[in-house]
Amino acid sequence: QHDQRTQALAAAADDVVADLVDQHDVRAQPLQDQRKGDRNRDPHQESPDSRDQDRRDQADQGQRGQRADPGHPALRGQQELGVVAVAKHFPGHGDTFADSHFSMPSINVDLERLQKVELLPFRRAMAAGLDAVMTAHIAMPRLTGESDLPATLSQEILTRLLRDSLGFDGLIVTDAMEMGGIVNRYWTGLAAVKAIQAGADMLLLPPDTDVAIDAVVRAVERGDI
């Protein structure tokens, strides 16, 4: 707790506005089982490459899910010092093999399982006064009914689940829109519009900012947003 408080103090001293690194992802499936073939990955999704494996190895060393059972000293410390605390990657990126920086993972779980596992750390963070949530570029076909729709672009996940069901009224920020989980399937302008329609408040790092802004403005003018 002392170290996390110190990190919060350092962030505030450096004029950091928001902390985007606080992972709330939970891995329930053993990594060795996923290496034999990700049982949760949709068969139409891209096969993970060596970069994906490197990311999974890093995650296995404790970077993913390390705060799944939080007392939230870091969250409280950040917010007390004026730093926006952000929990990621909603609704949970822990039980994936592929890395959404390069491709779009798929988790084939239902809402009952999400409520018991993936959503637990997010609910606890929200109860502690969480400022913001970052979305995940992962497909959840049993929730959305679509095998190639990332959570970032899903109204079912961002609005109906996060806003309506969980009652979260803070900021919803996307993961980087330049990542493979988005750009491999969606044009920059379309992704920007769909993310906002889904319920996102802030778009992080679109690959072409001008294109994203122009597409959103035109969507507003058409009445699509």
Secondary structure as UniProt FT lines:
FT   HELIX           2..13
FT   TURN            14..15
FT   STRAND          18..23
FT   HELIX           31..35
FT   TURN            39..40
FT   TURN            43..44
FT   HELIX           50..58
FT   HELIX           59..63
FT   TURN            66..67
FT   HELIX           73..80
FT   TURN            81..82
FT   STRAND          84..90
FT   TURN            94..95
FT   TURN            100..102
FT   HELIX           111..116
FT   TURN            117..119
FT   HELIX           120..127
FT   TURN            128..129
FT   STRAND          132..135
FT   HELIX           141..144
FT   TURN            147..148
FT   HELIX           151..153
FT   HELIX           156..165
FT   STRAND          171..173
FT   TURN            177..178
FT   HELIX           180..183
FT   TURN            184..185
FT   HELIX           188..198
FT   HELIX           209..222
//
